[in-house]
């Protein structure tokens, strides 16, 4: 798919992701029901409502592109083989923050082509911030009717700003933060951490614990389109395939390649001298 086609795809998906996000937001304080999935993680009626809107919209508008969602089976996709091109969606990223009444939740939609996340959309309905991308140098935020290019210009001389998971922090990440000091650390839920790195509102997002593809794909597409870097903890690229059970044991996102080199150097320092075991 060329840049023009990706741009058109994004514009077509924007009303769908907004509709899904607003449906979830309405349910946050209005009779929300919570269930437990087979893996022990929570799922709410808002997850399912958002998923239904996204899946139906993607299949109606792009019937030849299969859909893989956190909340259902990839076998439900139609048309083209998931080995080539498919949508990867997380209908409600940050479910725990959502259940606790926080604003740090988002809806993620990515287009994967030949193993790469080529398009990304992240919508945070509680703060009505929409981030999206469709290729290198083509990352944007559309909020309050305004469309702005990403990244924004960070303040000169700003101390390193690091984002970590509020609900899923791990010993490896905490150890890495010590190496990266001095830095300002902020805990936050959901893929919004990717979006803030892409916008240069933060410098680095560290997550050295396990994650699933739908946690990362949309955010990776947006960060990379904004000129940033997203890599596995060992410095290798992140790739995507149709197997929904594949986890990645650690990644990081930075707003510049130079910051990525700094993080990789810090990880190597820990690997060579720390008792904290890193995933291999």
N, C-alpha and C positions, 0 to 999 in steps of 0.2 A: 504494500500500500504506500503511495507517495504522500508527500507532505500535504498537498491539497486535499486528498481523500481523508487523511487523518484529521485535518482541521474541520472538515465538514462533519466527520463522525463525532468529534467533540461537541460541536455546536448542536448536533442532534441529540446527544446524550445529556446535555446540561439540564433541560427541563425535566428529564426522567430522574436524575440524581437529586435535583432539588425537591421533586415530589416525594421521593423516598425518604429524604432527610426530614422533611416537614411532617410526614406521617409518623416517623419515629418520635419526633419532638412532641407531637400532640399526645402520644401515649406515655411519655415519661412520667407525667403526674396525673394520669387519668386511667386508673384501673389497670395498671401494668401487671401482667402475670409473668411469673418467672418459673422456668423448668430447668431440668438438669439433663445435659446430653450424655451420651455413653462414655465420653472421656472425662466426665465429671465437671466440665465447664458449664457456666450458666448460659441459657438462651431465653430471650424474652419474646413476648408477643410483638414488640417493636422490631426485633431482629427479623421475625418472620414476615411482618407486614412490609418492611422495607425490601426484603428479599423478593417477595411476590411482585412488587412494583418494578424492581430492577430487571428481574428475569423476564417478565412479560414484555417490558419495554424493549429490552435487547433483542428478544426473539422476534418481536413484531417488526422492528425497524431494520434488523440485520439478521435475517433468517439463515444466512449461510455461515454465520459465525457462531460456534458453540459457546456455551456458558459454563464456567466452573465457579461455584459459589461455596463459601464456607458452610452454608446452611442446607445444602442438598448435594445430590450426586452428580458428577460430570456426565453420567449416562443420560441425564435429562437434556443435555445439549442437542441441538439439531444441526444438520447440514455438515459443513466442512469439518474434517478431522481435527481433533484437538492437538495432534502432533505438529500442526502448522500454525494456525491462528485461532485464538480464542479470547473471550472475555474472562477476566479473573476478578471476582467481586467479593467484597466483605460488606454485607448490608448494614452492619452496625459494629464498627471498630471501637473498642473501648467500652464493652458492655458493663464491666464492673463500675467504671466511673459513671456511666449512664444510670445504673441502678442506684448509685449513691447520690444522685441528684446533681452531679457536676456537669459542666459544659464541655468537658474534654472527651467528646465522642465524635465520630465522623462516619461518613459513608465513602467507601473506596470502590472505584472502578478502574481497571487497567485493561488495555489491549496488549496481548502478547503475540509477537510475530517472530517465528524462528528462534524461540528461546529468550527473546529480549522483550522487556516492557517498553513498548514504543509510545504508548499513550497513557496518561494518568489523569484521573479526576479525584479530588478529595473535597468533600463538602462537609462543613461543620455547621449544622443547622442552628445550634444554640447561639452562635455568634454570627451566623449568616455570612461565613467566609467560604468562598469557593476558589479552589486552586486547580489549575489544569495545565496540561502540556501536550504537544503533539510533535515534538522533534527538537533537535539541538537549537538553542537560542529562542525557543518558542514556549516559554513558561510564563504563566499569567495568574493574576488574582482578579476576580470579578466580585466586588463587594459594593453594596449600596448603589448599584447601577454603574459603577466605574470599573473599567478594565485597565489594569496596570501591569507592566512588564516586570518579571522577576529576573534577578534579585533586586531588592532595594539597596541603597547605599548605607552600609553600617557606619556608626559614628567612629570618627578617627580615634585611635588609641584605646578602643574598647577592650576590656578584659575578655579572655576566652569565655564564651557562653556555651555551656554543655547541657544537653537535655538527656534525661534518663527516664525510664518507665516508673510511673507511680506504683503500679500494682505488680510488676514483674521484674524488679531489680534483682541482681545476682552478685555473688562475691567477686566474680571476675571484673564486672563493670566497676564496682566500688574500688577495687585494687587499681584499675586503670586510671580512674579519676585522681588517685593520689599521685601517680606519675605525671599527670597533665597539669597539676597545680602550678601556679595559681590560676584558678578558673571559677567562674560563677556557675553553680549547679542548680538546675530547676527540674523538679519532678513533674511529669505530665502524662496523661493517658492518651492513647490512640495514635493514629497516623498524623495527627496535627504536628507532631515533632518533626516529621519529614518536611511538612509545609513551611514551618518556621525556619528551618535550615535553608530551604529553597528561597525564601524571602529575605534571607540574611538577618532575620530577627534573632537567630541563634547561629552558632558556628559549627556545632558538632552534635550528633545524636549517637549515643553509644547503647548498644544492646548486645551483650555477649552471651545471653541465654538463648534457648531455642525459639524459633518463630516459624510460622507457616507462610506459604507463598502469598496469600491474600493479605497478610499483614504488611508486606513490603512492596509489592509490585507497583501500585499506583504512586506511592511515595518515591520509589526509586526513579520512575520515569520523570517525575516533576523535578526532583533534585538534579538529576543529570541534565535535563533540558535547561536548567538555570545555571549550568556551569559547574555544578558540584560533583561529588564522587560518592558512590555507594559500593562498598566491597564487603566480602566476607572477612572474618577476623584474621584470616591468614593472608589477606591481600588479594585473593583471587576474585574473579567476577561472579556476580550472582546471575544464574540462568534459571529459566522457568520451563517446566514441562507439564504434561497433563496429569501426572500422578499427584493426587490431592494429599497423599500421606507423607510426602517428603518434607522434612524439616531442615532448616539451616541453623547450626549451633553457633550463632554469633555473627553480627555484622556491625558496620558503622556507616554513618553518612556525614559528610563534611561539605561546607559551602564552597571550598576551593581545593584544587589538587595539592597545594602546599600543606594545608591542614591535614589532608589524608596521609601525606608522608609523615607528618608529626605523630599522628595516631598509630601508624604502622610501627614507627620507631619505639613508641611507648609500649606497644604490645610485645615487641621483641625483647624489650628490657624486662618486662614481667616474665616472659617465657624463660628467660635465661637466669633469672634470679629470684623468682617468687615461688612460694609453696602452693600458690593457687593454680590449679590445673586448668589449662585451656583446652577447648574442644579441638580434636584433630580431624 
